[in-house]
């Protein structure tokens, strides 16, 4: 009888706890905070089939749901079950949202990130087990005499991209302007990498210097898991160039812009494609940030070898992944690769993508341009290295329109540091060096 009464008391306490948790979830006003608390509450209570209401029914969502379960199981094995769900913050990442929630287990506190699509479904879960930093917070703004406008433009009748336009408020004179173009991968307008926002840093610095800046969500970010952007159609043209040209044409129609002083600033793959953009749309000049001089297929094996050299102990899983990626690169370089080939290729991209990469000679295109070009390179960059920088110098030797700046202490994202750059460096809160934005502003202002 005593045992039964004790069991009933425990059950009652659990029921009260669950009731209060449900009430707390219901009180939340912000929809993304509410969804996050509801999902983590379901995880804490170990509710069966909990993913069904939080993920959509698409093929990609089923993969993401399974990956989320694996992440949760691995976390539980290493750190134990959830003891408490604490503070949640929300961050806007272009047309999508991310929440960060402090989760407490018997092993300590950890930051859990949920990424939501435009329909408020979860796209992925990541867990930060080594940092207590939350979201990116911009540097102090010295000159707040500017306006941010939410905009959108069409690249074609099926592709509409949202973005932000940062405009100086001084309307006494027309403003020079620049479009920032992302590197490879599905990026939001701020080019969010972990908790850092590279394009937001650049936009805020430049607009305070009187320069209008347009940033936008990349096509592969907005339509990441949906048509009308099938993988078979993707190459540099459809992934990057077409949308950047559409952004430039949109910018030229805005009031207060000096249409004779519009620039492209591309980062990494965006810089690689910038000379082709200049062929399609009249611009004043190009800013190439960490610009490859070679094919991506040439860079990937070097990146793999560099990262492998940083390992201090044997990692058979990573070694096997390296071998697999190099095998995929070799497949992409085979002379008989054709549009209809069905073979394993890097990052799941189709033959059309890699055939474009193989055939594109960026230095040959750049040499035909007479407009001003500024190349900025970091000495600690292992994605695009000094080998590429030297190839640019050699190819553009004697061309008066070509300028370069080399910062020994900067990495691929133009963060300052010392020693060898490591992949995990991007997860630490950091900011684009003002040395870079100052040089960009000087170039745009013709100094």
Secondary structure by P-SEA (a helix, b strand, c coil): caaaaaaaaaaaaaaaaaaaaaaaaaacccaaaaaaaaaaaaaaacccccccccccccaaaaaaaaaaaaaaaaaaacccccccccbbbbbbcccbbbbbbbbbcccbbbbbbbbbcccccccccccccccccccccccccccccbbbbbbcccccccbbbbbbbbbbccccbbbbbbbbbbcccccccccccccccaaaaaaaaaaaabbbbbbbbcccccccccccccccccccccccaaaaaaaaaaaaacccccccbbbbbbccccccaaaaaaacccccbbbbcccccccaaaaaaaaaaaaaaacccccaaaaaaaaaaaaaaaaaacccccccccccccccccaaaaaaaaaccaaaaaaacccbbbbbbbcccccccaaaaaaaaaaacccccccccccccccccccccccccccccccccccccaaaaaaaaaaaacc
